[in-house]
Amino acid sequence: MSEVYKIQFKAELELNLKSPEDIQKWGLDVLESNPSDELALEICFLTDPQEIIKYFKKIHITDLDINIRKNVIHNLLNEYILSCITSIRSNEDIYSFFQKIIIFSRYLEEKKLNNLLISYDDELYLALENYSPLEPMEVFHNFINELQKWQRQNSI
């Protein structure tokens, strides 16, 4: 179970979805009910936010079980899309969202997702620079539809 949390916390820190303090609070909460939880113990021995960030940066995603990783990241990706989709209103929001999806893709190592991102990266760039007949928000909605379709086909 700690491998699930390692993957989840590493991704959440990298994507700024959780703070080091949130993770440290998780560790303290877990230790109250399970004082022998190894990950919670390790986290609680880290004294400041920078140490927590450094701890999770040292974890190589390729060292973690690919099936667990894909399951955790698919769930995080779904949560992220659902939580952000209605708040995206500007070109900056679109760009930031797209960059985070690229980070998710590194954890998944999925060729179809990478191809989708490459394709929409080009389309988005052209729309943002006014070289496309499509507006950036239109490209964004097309991207979301394709991303959700990909997710349905690849959920574990």
C-alpha positions as CSV (number, residue, x, y, z in Angstrom):
1,M,0.0,0.0,0.0
2,S,2.9,2.4,0.6
3,E,3.9,2.1,-3.0
4,V,0.4,3.5,-4.0
5,Y,1.0,6.5,-1.7
6,K,4.6,7.0,-2.9
7,I,3.3,7.2,-6.5
8,Q,0.4,9.4,-5.6
9,F,2.3,11.8,-3.4
10,K,5.2,12.1,-5.9
11,A,2.7,13.0,-8.7
12,E,0.7,15.3,-6.5
13,L,3.8,17.2,-5.4
14,E,5.1,17.6,-9.0
15,L,1.7,18.8,-10.2
16,N,1.2,21.1,-7.2
17,L,-2.0,19.3,-6.2
18,K,-0.7,18.7,-2.7
19,S,1.7,20.5,-0.5
20,P,4.5,18.9,1.6
21,E,2.6,20.0,4.7
22,D,-0.5,18.0,3.4
23,I,1.7,14.9,3.1
24,Q,3.2,15.4,6.5
25,K,-0.3,15.7,8.0
26,W,-1.2,12.5,6.2
27,G,1.8,10.8,7.8
28,L,0.8,12.0,11.3
29,D,-2.8,10.9,10.8
30,V,-1.7,7.5,9.6
31,L,0.6,7.0,12.6
32,E,-2.2,7.6,15.0
33,S,-4.0,4.5,13.7
34,N,-1.0,2.5,12.5
35,P,2.2,3.4,14.3
36,S,4.2,0.9,12.3
37,D,3.4,2.3,8.8
38,E,6.9,2.6,7.2
39,L,6.1,5.4,4.7
40,A,4.3,7.5,7.4
41,L,7.3,7.0,9.7
42,E,9.7,8.1,7.0
43,I,7.6,11.2,6.2
44,C,7.3,12.2,9.8
45,F,11.1,12.0,10.3
46,L,11.5,14.6,7.5
47,T,11.7,18.0,9.3
48,D,10.7,20.5,6.7
49,P,8.9,20.8,3.4
50,Q,12.1,20.9,1.3
51,E,13.1,17.5,2.8
52,I,9.7,16.0,1.8
53,I,10.0,17.4,-1.7
54,K,13.6,16.0,-2.0
55,Y,12.4,12.6,-0.6
56,F,9.8,12.2,-3.3
57,K,12.0,13.6,-6.1
58,K,14.5,10.8,-5.4
59,I,11.9,8.2,-6.1
60,H,12.2,7.0,-9.7
61,I,8.8,6.2,-11.2
62,T,10.3,3.4,-13.3
63,D,11.3,1.6,-10.0
64,L,7.6,1.4,-9.0
65,D,5.2,-1.2,-10.2
66,I,3.8,-0.2,-13.6
67,N,0.2,-1.5,-12.9
68,I,-0.1,0.2,-9.6
69,R,1.4,3.4,-11.1
70,K,-1.1,3.3,-14.0
71,N,-4.0,2.7,-11.7
72,V,-3.0,5.6,-9.3
73,I,-2.2,8.0,-12.1
74,H,-5.4,7.2,-14.1
75,N,-7.4,8.0,-10.9
76,L,-5.5,11.2,-10.3
77,L,-5.8,12.2,-13.9
78,N,-9.6,11.7,-13.8
79,E,-9.9,13.7,-10.5
80,Y,-7.7,16.5,-12.0
81,I,-9.8,16.7,-15.2
82,L,-13.1,16.8,-13.3
83,S,-11.9,19.4,-10.8
84,C,-10.4,21.7,-13.4
85,I,-12.5,21.4,-16.5
86,T,-15.1,24.0,-15.4
87,S,-12.5,26.6,-14.2
88,I,-10.6,26.9,-17.4
89,R,-11.5,30.2,-19.0
90,S,-8.4,31.8,-20.4
91,N,-5.5,30.9,-22.7
92,E,-3.2,30.8,-19.7
93,D,-5.5,28.3,-18.0
94,I,-5.5,26.1,-21.1
95,Y,-1.8,26.2,-21.3
96,S,-1.3,25.4,-17.6
97,F,-3.8,22.5,-17.8
98,F,-2.1,21.1,-20.9
99,Q,1.3,21.2,-19.2
100,K,0.0,19.2,-16.2
101,I,-1.5,16.6,-18.5
102,I,2.0,16.3,-20.0
103,I,3.4,15.6,-16.6
104,F,0.7,12.9,-16.0
105,S,1.7,11.3,-19.3
106,R,5.2,10.8,-18.1
107,Y,4.0,8.6,-15.3
108,L,1.8,6.5,-17.6
109,E,4.2,5.9,-20.5
110,E,1.3,5.4,-22.9
111,K,2.0,5.8,-26.6
112,K,-1.5,6.7,-27.6
113,L,-1.7,9.4,-24.9
114,N,1.7,10.8,-26.0
115,N,0.5,10.9,-29.6
116,L,-2.6,12.7,-28.6
117,L,-0.6,15.2,-26.6
118,I,1.8,15.8,-29.5
119,S,-1.1,16.4,-31.9
120,Y,-2.9,18.8,-29.6
121,D,0.2,20.6,-28.6
122,D,0.6,21.6,-32.3
123,E,-3.1,22.5,-32.6
124,L,-3.1,24.5,-29.4
125,Y,0.1,26.3,-30.4
126,L,-1.4,27.3,-33.8
127,A,-4.7,28.4,-32.1
128,L,-2.9,30.4,-29.4
129,E,-0.7,32.2,-32.0
130,N,-3.8,32.9,-34.3
131,Y,-2.5,30.7,-37.1
132,S,-5.5,28.4,-36.9
133,P,-9.1,29.0,-37.8
134,L,-10.0,27.4,-34.5
135,E,-10.1,29.4,-31.2
136,P,-8.0,28.1,-28.4
137,M,-11.1,27.2,-26.3
138,E,-12.4,25.2,-29.2
139,V,-9.1,23.2,-29.5
140,F,-9.2,22.8,-25.7
141,H,-12.7,21.3,-25.8
142,N,-11.7,19.0,-28.6
143,F,-8.7,17.9,-26.6
144,I,-10.8,17.2,-23.5
145,N,-13.2,15.1,-25.5
146,E,-10.3,13.1,-27.0
147,L,-8.6,12.8,-23.6
148,Q,-11.8,11.5,-21.9
149,K,-12.3,9.0,-24.8
150,W,-8.7,7.9,-24.3
151,Q,-9.3,7.5,-20.6
152,R,-12.4,5.4,-21.1
153,Q,-10.5,3.1,-23.4
154,N,-7.5,2.8,-21.1
155,S,-8.9,2.8,-17.6
156,I,-7.7,-0.1,-15.5
